[in-house]
Amino acid sequence: MARTDERFRSAYNRLLDICSSMDIGDQLPAETVLAERMEVSRTIVRSALQKLDSDKLIQWEGRNKTLVRKPQSKHRLEAAESALSTEELEHRFFEWILRFDVPAGTSLNVAQLSRQFGVPVHNIQELLAGLSRLGLVERRPRGGWSLLGFTSEFAVELSEFRMLLELNAVRHLLTLPPEHEIWQRLEALKREHEELKAVLKDHYHDFSLLDEKFHSAINSVVRNRFVLEAQKLIKLIFNYHYMWDKRDELERNAAAIDEHLEWIDAMLARDEVQSEAAALRHLRRSKETLLQSLRVHKFA
C-alpha cells in the first residue's frame, strides 16, 4: 500500500474521531487547523473531508463543514497492516524512552510516533491508552498525551508490585501437581542457568534473555486478567534495565544466576519457606540494581 494512501486512511479515521467528539450541527475546524493538528498536508485533509461529505457525515458548503451525522464503526477505513506486532511496538516504545532518556513531561505526538514506528495512528492511541492505566502516560486536558516519566518513585512502586505478584505466583506454583509442565520447565531452566554459568565470562550478555525466560515461567502459572498488562510492563522494564548500566555487568549477572539457582532448587524441593526467602532476596537485589541503573541514566 502506498505511503500516501496510508496517511489518507489514518487522517480520515482521525477525522472520524474528531467528528465523534462533536455535536450534530457543529462546524469542523478550518483545513489549515486540521492539517496542523494531524500533521498532514492540506491536500490529504481536503481528500478526507471530501470523503466525509460523500459519506454524508458532513455538509460541506464553501468554508462551512457542518456535522450532520455521527460516524459509526463501519465508516472507518481499514488501516494498513502494521509491520510491528503489539508486543514489538511496546518494546520499541520502551526502548525509545529508556535508551534515549526521554524526560518526564515530554509531549507525545501521536502522528510523529506513528511515523517513527511505522504503524497506524490508532495503534499508537491504543498503546498510550494502555500505558495510561499503568500511570506511565496521561491524556492532557486539551488533547494529546504526556509522558509522566519513569522515575525512581515509579521504579519503587513497580518493584514492590512485582514482589507481590511473583510471591503469589510462587505460592500457587508450589501447589501444582507433579505432572504439571512447570516442573519440567524449572528443571530445564536449572540446566540453562548452569550451562550459562559455566561460560558466563564470555557470554554474560545472554543473561537478560534467560532472566526474562525464568520470571515469565514463574508468572505463567497464574492467569489473571487484571495483572497481565502490569506483567508486560514489569517484563519490559526489568529486561531493559540490564541494557542501561554496563558497570560490573559480569559480576551482577553471576550473582543473579546464583540467586535464580537457589530459588529454583527451593521450588523443586517444594519448600515454601525457602522458596519465598530466595524470591525476596533476588527481587530486592533486582530492585536495587534497577534504582542504580536509573541513577546512572539520571532518571532518578
KEPASE-775616 format. One record per residue: residue in one letter; x, y, z of N, C-alpha, C, CB in turn. Coordinates in steps of 0.001 Angstrom, whole numbers, plus 500000, padded with zeros to 6 digits. Glycine has a CB too. Layout:
<atoms>
AXYZXYZXYZXYZ;...
</atoms>
This chain:
<atoms>
M500852498803500000500000500000500000500885501243500000499038500008501234;A500601502219499147501417503414499054501348504210500343500977504271497878;R502470504924500605502555505714501828501470506779501882503923506363501941;T501169507399500707500152508449500672498800507886501084500065509079499268;D498478506685500597497208506066500941497155505741502425496986504802500113;E498282505311502985498347505027504422498003506291505211499758504499504821;R498596507420504811498384508661505545496948509160505356499389509733505087;F496385508948504161494995509332503948494071508537504863494600509125502481;R494266507220504936493416506381505772493524506805507235493798504900505613;S494755507065507673494963507484509055494281508828509320496468507577509369;A494426509767508368493814511093508530492291510992508540494272512041507403;Y491754510175507661490295510030507598489752509462508911489893509119506416;N490415508437509429489965507854510700490112508846511844490753506578511014;R491155509678511774491324510717512800490191511733512713492693511426512643;L489781512079511502488652512994511340487367512380511891488470513363509862;L487217511072511718486055510408512304486066510543513827486025508922511901;D487258510417514422487372510582515877486977511998516290488813510273516349;I487416512983515504487069514375515801485562514577515702487802515337514843;C484963514014514652483515514138514469482744513461515608483099513531513124;S483277512345516104482602511622517182482528512445518458483315510311517460;S483485513377518626483510514202519836482668515467519696484938514578520176;M482071515660518525481282516872518255479788516581518365481610517432516854;D479014517633518390477560517518518371477046517780516962476915518499519379;I475905517181516647475283517426515347475044518935515181473939516628515211;G475445519454514030475301520883513770476558521678514015474216521434514604;D477547521066514709478816521756514945479605521889513648479650521010515999;Q480483522909513619481345523146512470482737522530512706481462524663512192;L483237521833511682484603521339511769485580522505511662484879520294510667;P486767522373512241487769523435512124488189523649510666488999523100512981;A488869524745510437489376525051509097490396524007508663490005526458509060;E490586523898507344491506522911506810492923523103507352491515522979505295;T493353524347507451494711524611507953494864524138509400495038526117507855;V493813524324510189493839523893511586493888522371511663492608524433512349;L493071521711510857493066520250510844494410519700510378491945519729509944;A494978520325509359496266519859508837497358519977509893496658520655507584;E497337521090510635498340521289511675498132520306512828498293522733512192;R496873520098513216496578519204514326497007517767514015495087519249514655;M496771517328512785497048515941512420498409515757511758495974515435511501;E499095516896511536500425516882510922500423516159509578501429516222511860;V499480516533508749499411516044507373499207517252506471498256514985507186;S499334517027505178499171518136504235497700518534504090499749517756502865;R497489519750503604496121520207503363495463519383502261496108521698502991;T496286518858501362495741518013500288495080516768500868496853517609499295;I495770516135501851495212514939502483493977515296503291496258514258503383;V494018516427503989492856516869504763491659517086503842493178518166505538;R491908517763502711490806518043501779490224516738501218491294518951500620;S491090515767500907490602514481500391489753513767501442491786513581499961;A490214513836502701489468513188503782488123513878503998490288513199505086;L488105515216503908486857515962504055485890515639502916487137517472504098;Q486432515479501713485577515126500575484905513781500791486391515101499281;K485626512846501390485019511542501661483967511654502758486093510519502061;L484226512473503772483219512698504807481938513248504179483753513670505889;D482133514152503224480985514764502552480251513733501694481439515956501682;S481002512931500952480362511931500095479680510842500914481389511307499156;D480225510571502132479595509589503020478419510199503792480629509028504004;K478137511491503503477007512201504107477120512287505639475702511510503726;L478377512428506104478617512657507531478704514158507810479917511943507993;I479157514906506812479195516366506936478514516975505708480673516888507079;Q478091518225505858477575519005504729478572520119504472476127519580505016;W479212520070503315480320520979503010479839522018502003481558520197502454;E479725523254502475479297524363501618480262525513501839477815524799501923;G481109525758500835482101526815500970483080526502502089481421528154501226;R483160527423503032484068527207504169483388526488505327484620528537504655;N482078526311505206481342525654506289481317524142506094479909526198506372;K481735523450507126481723521976507117480949521547508354483200521360507105;T479666521270508169478745521021509275478547519531509480477398521703509022;L478674519102510751478436517695511067476931517431511025479031517322512465;V476520516476510171475100516174510049474766514770510535474660516334508612;R475803513945510733475548512573511187476782512062511935475200511633509978;K476543511408513063477653510853513836478237509639513105477184510458515266;P479557509550513019480163508389512358479962507110513178481662508634512127;Q479955505997512495479853504680513118481100503875512774478565503935512653;S481249502747513427482444501923513210482587501494511749482399500688514107;K481457501323511051481504500892509651482146501934508736480104500583509160;H482189503178509199482770504231508375484297504229508395482263505571508834;R484894503588509382486342503612509499486987502843508359486780503036510841;L488114503366507903488874502695506857489867501741507497489601503719505950;E489987500594506911490940499612507437492343500160507245490780498222506733;A493071500228508336494435500769508275495366499761507631494946501144509683;A496452500277507091497472499378506543497993498491507645498630500168505891;E498302497268507306498807496339508312500111496851508891499003494941507713;S500202496839510185501421497266510853502503496215510680501163497534512341;A503717496700510453504853495781510357505236495276511732506057496463509687;L504706495914512776505049495534514143503838494913514824505554496755514942;S504091493857515589503041493314516434502863494240517630503374491859516890;T501791494027518402501558494845519595502732494742520557500261494420520298;E503220493523520757504339493322521672505601494004521158504596491832521877;E505844493929519840507032494572519273506935496086519394507213494170517800;L505729496626519201505543498071519335505825498508520761504119498479518924;E505344497745521739505614498062523140507119498077523403504917497048524069;H507825497063522895509271497009523090509961498224522461509838495714522494;R509535498563521238510149499695520557509896500998521315509617499803519127;F508680501168521841508330502384522569509176502510523833506832502389522926;F509284501404524586510088501451525815511568501651525505509896500165526628;E512021501044524441513422501228524064513693502685523745513784500343522862;W512758503331523062512903504746522736512972505595524010511736505211521848;I512084505313524969512069506081526215513338505843527031510837505716527047;L513696504571527164514751504215528108516154504403527546514579502794528542;R516311504210526257517643504363525672517968505804525332517762503518524434;F516949506600525092517192507974524680516821508986525762516420508272523419;D516631508472526980516424509345528145515337510390527903517728510043528510;V514198509956527417513073510878527197512564511329528558511919510200526359;P512627512619528869512310513084530230510822513117530527512880514457530446;A510508513119531819509124513273532260508590514613531775509015513165533806;G507316514619531410506697515846530934506760516021529431507336517009531584;T507464515108528743507562515207527290506190515010526644508565514170526745;S505829515909525730504588515746524980504777514638523953504167517077524291;L503802513759523860503867512636522927502969512937521740503449511301523615;N503586513153520604502852513473519394502482512167518691503687514400518459;V501204511859518658500739510582518118501121510423516653499227510460518276;A500923511477515860501255511398514434502747511164514227500820512679513712;Q503561511848515027505005511691514915505445510284515314505716512726515780;L504859509760516401505191508403516836504736507375515802504549508104518201;S503606507649515160503118506765514115504138506657512984501772507265513577;R504683507802512587505694507795511526506989507159512001505963509216511036;Q507354507464513242508621506963513784508659505440513857508861507543515166;F507531504839514282507493503390514454506865502666513265506732503049515709;G506375503431512277505823502820511085504554502041511317506819501939510483;V503679502558512183502406501897512478501278502910512329502410501277513911;P500044502436512136498903503360512051498710504147513347497621502589511722;V498092505308513222497872506179514378497075505467515470497145507456513949;H496064504690515057495220504061516082496013503057516921494019503361515426;N497083502465516358497929501564517147498642502323518269498962500867516241;I499106503528517946499762504362518959498751504784520016500417505607518310;Q497538505155519581496495505556520530496180504412521497495215505988519778;E496072503202520975495786502046521823496933501780522790495523500805520964;L498161501913522313499323501723523173499317502716524327500611501862522365;L499111503987524021499132505029525049497970504872526025499085506413524402;A496820504463525514495668504251526403495976503154527414494404503885525585;G496625502092526956497003501017527867498019501475528898497558499845527090;L499008502259528456500038502738529375499490503759530364501191503346528597;S498418504460529968497830505442530882497228504755532098496760506277530164;R496734503538531915496165502794533047497245502351534019495388501576532549;L498492502358533562499603501964534421500339503169534979500567501081533659;G499888504372534635500493505571535203501765506032534537500767505346536614;L502048505553533325503264505983532622503011507203531738503814504837531774;V501799507316531213501431508474530395500066508953530849501426508124528866;E499736510169530453498400510688530764497898511526529600498416511525532071;R496585511547529446495977512371528414495872513803528924494581511821528008;R496339514753528127496285516151528539494854516670528447497228517011527675;P494483517621529308493099518131529325492633518656527981492969519225530348;R493537519266527220493145519852525942493515518959524757493791521214525779;G493761517693525033494077516762523956495548516417523913493655517335522634;G495842515281523326497230514846523247497634514064524485498150516041523063;W498889513637524492499395512805525574500681513376526131499619511377525094;S500951513055527386502169513500528045502802512324528776501877514664529023;L504123512226528699504854511170529398505040511577530856506232510895528719;L504523510778531774504691511081533193506106510772533657503683510296534028;G506758509844532951508163509593533265508389508341534076508728510749533998;F509549507759533831509955506581534588510915507049535674510618505491533662;T510373507404536822511133507986537912511516506918538934510333509103538582;S512332507294539910512703506354540965511477505942541775513766506972541887;E510530506889541970509302506550542697508498505499541937508443507811542926;F508426505681540621507717504700539797508413503343539894507645505170538320;A509749503354539865510511502102539934510269501384541250512007502373539757;V510231502131542349509990501522543660508597500902543702510147502569544790;E507595501648543246506226501119543240506113499880542363505243502187542758;L506753499933541196506707498793540285507401497578540896507356499154538944;S508541497802541556509275496705542185508472496064543302510605497201542725;E507819496886544106507014496345545206505821495556544671506527497481546125;F505220496063543589504105495334542982504602494019542386503416496193541893;R505789494058541793506385492837541238506569491783542333507743493153540566;M507018492207543506507197491268544607505876490588544965507772491986545832;L504814491385545050503506490821545379503071489783544345502461491932545477;L503235490130543071502801489227542007503613487937541990502906489918540658;E504931488061542127505767486872542000505713485989543243507199487276541724;L505576486588544407505398485761545608504079484998545534505441486635546887;N503047485663545025501769484977544835501924483835543825500682485973544360;A502689484088542753502908483054541741503658481862542332503684483629540547;V504651482142543178505415481059543810504502480201544689506582481635544652;R503661480849545484502755480097546355501810479219545526501942481062547250;H501347479771544412500462478987543552501233477841542894499817479886542476;L502437478138542433503261477123541765503495475911542652504599477718541348;L503759476147543936504088475050544855502894474147545154504627475612546151;T501702474563544767500516473715544972500212472837543757499302474585545288;L500961473024542676500660472315541440501106470860541514501325473007540258;P500381469957540877500693468528540949501993468188540217499543467712540363;P502598467044540537503886466660539927503848466579538409504329465333540471;E502681466278537846502595466128536392502449467462535659501429465235536042;H502331468558536382502206469864535727503501470193534981501876470977536769;E503345470846533824504503471100532974505511472083533581504040471622531650;I505116472846534599506039473813535183507257473143535789505336474635536234;W507099471934536283508241471267536918509304470897535886507776470008537669;Q508877470482534710509845470206533652510513471495533179509162469496532472;R509726472573533132510304473863532734511353474322533734509209474926532601;L511088474126535019512069474522536035513341473686535942511465474392537434;E513181472399535685514357471538535518515181472007534316513932470052535338;A514485472342533221515185472814532027515863474160532291514206472933530843;L515179475046533025515761476350533358516984476197534258514718477242534041;K516943475230535148518097474987536002519305474600535154517787473887537034;R519097473706534172520201473302533295520722474494532488519747472174532344;E519800475340531988520218476504531203521042477475532053518990477224530622;H520647477651533298521412478524534196522801477945534456520659478723535530;E522875476662534687524163476022534958525073476078533729523953474562535395;E524480475905532552525275475966531321525804477381531078524434475503530117;L524950478386531316525406479760531132526449480131532179524223480730531198;K526268479661533394527226479954534454528618479432534095526757479342535780;A528669478279533409529955477667533054530715478485532009529733476252532533;V529985479272531212530645480061530154530346481548530316530190479583528757;L529983481956531519529480483315531735530492484385531359529079483492533176;K531753484121531556532775485135531286532702485655529861534154484570531551;D532374484769528925532324485157527511530902485398527010532979484091526665;H529898485044527814528510485135527340527591485802528368527979483740527006;Y528131486696529185527301487264530246526188488148529714528154488055531196;H526318488628528458525238489439527882523974488610527655525694490066526558;D524109487288527619522952486425527362522016486317528564523422485042526964;F522452486835529711521656486617530918520313487317530880522418487077532119;S520226488499530255518958489234530293517829488423529673519096490573529566;L518108487700528590517077486866527969516703485690528860517551486358526609;L517700485101529525517411483990530426516635484478531641518710483298530867;D516951485660532113516226486241533248514753486428532894516854487592533664;E514506486968531702513117487163531262512402485821531150513072487905529905;K513090484818530628512504483488530460512154482867531810513469482572529694;F513040483049532782512826482490534118511616483121534800514073482689534980;H511570484441534826510462485117535502509138484891534765510749486621535616;S509191484810533434507976484528532673507425483152533022508252484619531169;A508312482182533227507871480827533585507151480834534926509069479859533635;I507690481535535897507068481591537222505698482263537134507977482349538221;N505638483385536435504376484120536348503331483399535502504623485497535779;S503772482474534646502839481806533743501842480907534468503603480992532739;V502128480546535715501233479627536422499993480347536947501973478953537580;V499997481667536901498842482450537362498279483220536177499239483427538525;R497020482978535869496367483698534783495298484602535381495751482715533739;N495598485882535409494698486864535996494615488057535059495177487297537413;R493443488312534523493289489361533514493684490739534026491864489398533030;F493607490952535356493865492273535907495347492599536050493204492391537235;V496197491590535954497624491859536129498424491580534869498172491032537266;L497768491162533787498508490836532567499241492050532003497562490272531516;E498556493210531981499214494422531475500373494820532370498211495581531370;A500178494694533682501260495042534605502449494111534413500769494980536061;Q502191492824534181503275491875533969504055492202532707502730490459533893;K503355492678531670504061493070530453504998494237530733503064493442529344;L504517495217531472505332496376531804506528495955532647504498497430532544;I506285495112533646507370494642534514508426493919533699506827493716535617;K507987493056532802508927492295531991509786493220531142508182491304531101;L509164494221530529509907495152529692510914495962530494508953496080528978;I510457496520531623511330497375532422512508496595532982510547498020533557;F512226495441533576513301494705534219514193493994533214512733493708535189;N513722493830531979514610493321530947515508494436530443513810492709529790;Y514938495624530227515722496711529664516761497266530632514811497812529225;H516519497166531924517485497799532828518834497112532773516962497787534257;Y518862495885532275520153495232532087520946495894530966519959493746531785;M520277496604530078520948497267528966521542498616529379519974497461527814;W520986499208530450521375500580530765522747500680531406520358501199531671;D522922499929532479524114500077533311525052498907533045523739500153534820;K526151499157532320527084498093531950528191497903532983527697498390530598;R528212498736533996529261498603535012529059497321535807529269499826535959;D530141496578535992530110495346536796529036494375536301529863495682538274;E528775494385534994527692493554534464527960492069534679527496493833532981;L529223491644534481529565490233534668529303489802536101531031489979534302;E529756490604537054529587490258538467528110490252538864530364491241539352;R527368491222538392525938491292538736525173490111538164525326492600538226;N525494489750536928524798488634536305525180487304536949525099488596534815;A526427487192537372526851485970538069526094485820539379528372485987538331;A525939486921540113525197486868541380523731486537541132525317488206542135;A523158487096540075521745486837539769521526485373539388521263487757538629;I522464484774538666522341483353538309522335482496539564523492482917537372;D523242482797540495523268482030541755521955482189542516524450482485542644;E521394483397542504520112483621543186518988482841542507519771485124543211;H518995482831541187517990482054540455518099480568540789518146482268538939;L519333480048540795519525478621541068519062478261542476520999478236540888;E519349479136543429518889478902544798517359478875544845519439479993545752;W516755479774544124515291479876544076514691478647543395514859481163543334;I515285478239542285514793477063541560514902475809542424515577476871540247;D516045475631543085516231474444543936515182474391545046517645474440544550;A514882475551545632513890475585546709512503475212546183513852476981547363;M512174475678544982510867475336544418510795473863544034510572476206543197;L511869473343543452511878471923543090511773471031544322513149471585542310;A512267471534545461512165470799546718510809470994547388513269471230547662;R509946471815546758508605472126547298508694472755548684507741470851547363;D509737473544548904509957474189550198509430475619550115511476474170550596;E508259475850550695507620477161550573508421478250551270506215477114551145;V508914477972552469509654478984553234510919479396552489510014478452554639;Q511697478421552035512937478733551337512674479352549957513782477474551193;S511595478932549326511250479490548017510928480979548135510053478733547405;E510124481337549128509777482748549310510984483560549751508651482893550330;A511820482966550596513015483687551059513967483945549891513740482887552174;A514163482933549037515044483094547876514465484111546898515262481742547169;A513145484069546714512488485025545819512679486452546325510984484703545689;L512485486656547621512630488001548181514058488519548056512207488008549643;R515037487644548293516434488079548172516723488546546746517399486935548567;H516260487773545791516546488129544400515781489385543975516191486963543472;L514513489475544331513711490603543906514165491906544567512253490344544213;R514610491825545805515134493033546466516438493493545821515357492770547967;R517297492535545468518548492912544809518250493499543417519499491680544693;S517276492898542721516905493404541407516356494822541507515876492483540752;K515617495099542566515106496452542792516251497443542960514194496483544029;E517263497075543758518399497964543967519181498178542677519316497403545048;T519307497122541865520008497247540594519261498195539664520176495872539932;L517941498081539661517124498960538824517279500413539247515650498549538890;L517229500665540551517369502037541046518754502600540721517123502085542563;Q519782501753540829521128502196540482521213502526538997522163501122540850;S520558501721538171520551501975536731519865503295536414519856500833535988;L518815503593537147518124504863536967519029506032537310516865504910537820;R519813505867538385520729506949538779521802507164537729521381506641540132;V522292506059537165523308506153536129522770506900534914523792504758535727;H521487506631534559520868507282533411520161508568533803519889506342532743;K520298508969535078519777510243535552518259510350535418520429511370534799;F517568509192535527516110509225535623515696509565537049515498507872535187;A516494509079538016516116509226539421516339510655539877516911508253540307;
</atoms>
